[in-house]
Amino acid sequence: MDWTQTLFWFFFAMTIGSAVFVVTVRNLVHAAFWLMITLFCVAALYVFLKADFLAATQVVVYVGGILVLVLFGVMMTSGKLDLNLKLERGQMISSGIISIALLAILFLIVRRTNWQTAETQFDSEGTTSSIGEAIMGEFLLPFEVVSIVLLIALIGAVLITRKEVKKEDAA
């Protein structure tokens, strides 16, 4: 086993382990930080799959955006929420049964899938430029025109809703 496989299995184990901590830790802030580790490890797994665009999107959107919103939400409401959650024994048993059933279904899907490796054009140049060319190839000009029209509409909406500054207030 070479170092890339070792690193892959390390990130795999870190993803599973941190995901378990996300759902088992009682402190919400600690759970959010474990979620950050989970999302970073998923981005690392995307890198191993040669999906650099997905890895960058994972870090920017989920770690940089959504996780920050979760942390702000937790920190803004942590003093105001005094919830004592009680787990019933029946809830734990039913959730365990559902989780094991879903895990068995996932393992069956993975086992029955025909995994073939195909050489693609993404091997040397990456996926970002190919995705950009595929999306924006012939639609680049209409896309830019729509963005300028939306910008003009946004500026117009701000000007319409803006309160007029009276000359007496300015003096």
N, C-alpha and C positions, 0 to 999 in steps of 0.2 A: 504494500500500500504506500503510495507516494504522499507527499506533503499536501497536495490539493485535496485528495480524498480525506486525509486526516482533518484538514481544516473544514471541509464540508460536513463531516460527521460532528465536529465540534460545534459548528453553528446550528446544525440540526438539533443536537442535544440541548444547546442553550435556548433555542426557540421553544422546544417542548417544555423544558424546565421553567423558563420564565413565564410561559403561558399558564402553567399550573399555579405559579405564585400569584399571577394576576387574579385568579378566581378564588384563591384560598386565603390570601392576606386580608386581615380585618381592617387595616388602615387604608383609606382611599388614596391618600397621597403616595403611600408605598406601592399600592396597586398600579397607580398611574406611572410610576417610575419603572416598575416591572414591565408594564405595557410598552414603554419606550424601548427597553432592551429587546422585547419580543419583536417590535417593528423593525429595529435595526438589524436583528438577525434574519428576519424575512428578507430585508433588502440585500443582505449578504448572500442569501440563497438565490435571489434573482441574479446576482452577479455570476454565480456559478452556473446558472442556466443560460448565460450569455444574453441576458435581457437587461442591458444597461439602462435603457429608457425606463423600464418598470422599476428598477432599483432606485434611480434618481427620483422618480415620481413618488415612490414609497417614502423616501426620506423627506422630500420637500413637502408633500401634501399631508401625509399621516403624522410623521414625527414633528415636522415643523409647524404644521397648522392645526390639525385636529387634536393632537396631544396637548398642545399649548392651551387650546380652548377647554379641554377637559380639566387641565390643572387650574386654570383660572376659575372655572365653574366650581371645582371642589374647594378651592381656597376662599372664594367669595361666599360660599354657603356653608362652610364647615362649622362655623359657630352658631348658625341658625338651625341646623338640622340636628335634632336630638331623637333619632330613631333607634329604637331597640329592636333589632330584627331577631326574631326567634325562629329557628329552624325546627320544624316538626320532623319526627322520625319518618313519617310517610312521604314527606317531600324529598328527603334525602334518598330514600329507597327508590321512589319513582324516577327521580333525576338520574340516579345511578343506572337504572335499567335502560332508560332512554339513551344515556351516553354510551353504554356498552353496545346497544343495538346500532346506533349511528357509527360507532367505531367498526363494528363488524361489517356494516354495509360499505364503508370506505375501504376496508381491507379487501372485500370482494371485488370492488370496482378496480382497485389497483392491481389485483391479481389477474383479472380477466382482460385488462387493457393490453393491447398489442403495442409494446414499446419498441419503436423503431427509431434509430438515430438517422437523421437525414442531414446531409451536408447542405447548408443554406448559404445564401449570399451574406449572411450576417456574421460569419466567422471572423473575417478580417476587419471589416469597417464598422461593425457595431450596428445596433438597431435604430439609433436615434435619427440618423440621416435618412435611412430607408423609410421610416415611418413618416418623417416630415415630407419627403418627396411624394410618397403615396397619398398623403392627405392634401397637401398643398400644391400638387403638380399643376393642374390646369385651373384650380380654383383660387390661386393666390391673389389675383387682382380683385375678384369679387369679395374675397375675404377682407382685404384691406379697405375696399370701398365701404363695406358694411361697418367696419370698425370706426372709420371716420364719421359715418352717419350717426352711429351710436354715441360717439364722443360729442358731436354737435348737439344731439338730443339731450345728453346729460348736462351740458353747459346751459342749454336753454331751460331745462327744468330747474336748475339752480337759480338762474336769473329770474324766472317767473315766481318761484317760492320765496325769494329773498325779500326781506322787509326793506321798504324804501327808507333811506336815511334822510331825515328831514334836515332842512338847513338850520333850524333852531338848535337841533341836537348836536350838529357838527360844530357850532360856534361856541 
